[in-house]
Amino acid sequence: MANLYTVDVTTAVPTLVGSLTGLPDTDQMTGLAFDPNDGTLYGSAGSGADRIYTIDKSTGAVTLIGTTGPGGSTPDLFFDGTGSLFGSKGGGGSPNTLISIDKATAAGTAIGPIGFVAVSGLDCFLPSPPVVPALGETGVAVLVGLLVASGLLSSHRWSEVRPG
């Protein structure tokens, strides 16, 4: 079973939040993104699955929202600064497609080809100086990986930052 962790960015020590309960054994959570407006954690199941979930940040429990539609899996997600959700769609040997994703239904709308195959990490560039969203009363802010083309980086990174 998959688990959700937080990572202390000063020590790199992970802390188990909990199991991703409700995630089918056939799904692999490959993408994570926080909504900058309300702090909701979203996850995407890639590796053949095409499902978008919300994830409870205190327990790890997942709730299925839906699928993004035809065209392969959605291996990763990101939010822009306004709270719009996007993802990479596809797999195999053809370039992934950038899609917008409806947060209520998970329905995906194609924007266009990204130009890379096997995109496994996405993020939105923040302006300089960076504006890090405060997420809820815990003061959690998240750093999520970079747009990653196959061969450049192979892992999705995320961490939790607490003021203090």
N, C-alpha and C positions, 0 to 999 in steps of 0.2 A: 504494500500500500504506500502511496505517496504521502509526504508530509510537508507542512508549511513551517518555515523557520524565519526568524529575524536574525540579522547579523549586526553585531556591534562594530561600527566602522573604525573605532579606535583600536580594538584588539583583534578583530576578525573572528571573534568567538560567536558561533551560531547558538541560538536558543530555540528549542522545539516549541512551536505554538500548538500543533496538534496534527492529527491525520486528516487528509483531505477526504473526510467521510462524505459519502454520496457520490464520489467519483467512480464510475464503472472501472473495473479492472482492465478493460480494453482501452481505456483512455490514458494518455500521458499528458499531463499539464505542461505545456511548452512555452506559454506566454503569460506574463503577468503585467497588469497596468492598474494604477490608481486613478480614479476620477478626481481631478483637481478641485472640483466643486463641492463634493460631499465626502470624499475619502473612500468610497466604495472600491473594493479590490475586485477586479475582473480577471478571469483566466481563460485561456484558450487551450483546447485539446487538439494538438496536431498529431503527427505520426499516423495519418489515415483517418482520424476522427475529425469531425467538423462540428464542434460544439463550443459554445460560449457560456461561461459560468460566472456567478458572483461567488466570492469566497469570504466567509466570516473571518475577520482578522484576529478575533480572540479565540476561536476554536478550530479553525481550518475547515469547517463544514462548507460544502459546496452546494449551490442551487443552480440547476440548469435553466438558462434563459431560452436557448434555442440554437439553431444552426444558421450559418451565414449563406448557405445556398450552394448551387452547383459550382464545380470548378476546383475541387480538391479541398484539402484541409486548410485551416487558418492557424499556422504555427506561432504567430506572435501578434501582439496588440500594442497600441500606444494611444495616449490622449494628447490632443493639442491643448493650448492654454485656455481655450474656451470650454473644454469639457466634451468635445466631440471625439468619439471613439473611432479608431482606424485599425486596420490589420493588413497583414500580408496573406495572400490567398494563393494556393496552388502547391505544387511540388513536382517531383520528377525532374525531367530534363528541360522543361520550358520555363521561361522567366515568370516569377511571381507577379501577381497583380496587386496593386494597392486598392483597398476597399474602405468605404466608410461603413460603420456598423451601427445599427439602431440599438441603443442600450436597452430598450424595453422588449424587443423581439429577437434580437441578434441578426436580423435580416441584413445581408451585405449588399452594397451597391458598388459596382466596379468604377474606379476612377481612371485607372490605366496601368500599363505594364511598368513594373519597377525597373526592369532591365537586368536583374540578377536572378539566378536560380537558387533554390534552397535558402531563402532569406530566413534567418533564425533570430533576429533581434531588431527591434525598432525602438525609437524614441523621438521625442519632439525637441528641437533645439530651443533652449530658453534664451531670452535676450541678455545682454550684458549691461549692468551686473545681473547675475542670475536671480530669478524670482522663484523661490522654492515654496510650493503651496503648503500651507498648514492643513493637516488632515485631522479634523475632529479635535476633541478636547485633550487627546494625548500628546499633541504636538508632533505627531509622526510626519515625517517627510520622506520621500522615496527617491532613490536614484536608480533609474532603470537603464539597462544596457544601451548600446548604440545600434544604428542600422548596420547589420552584419551580413556580408555576402559570404557564401561558402568559401572556406579556406582562409578567411581573414581572422575571424574569431569563431570559436565553436560553442561557446557557452553563453547563456543568458545570465546576466548579473543583476541582482537587486539587493538593496540593503535598506535598513530602517535607521533613521537618524532621530535622536531625541535631544532636544535642547537641554543644555545644562551643564 
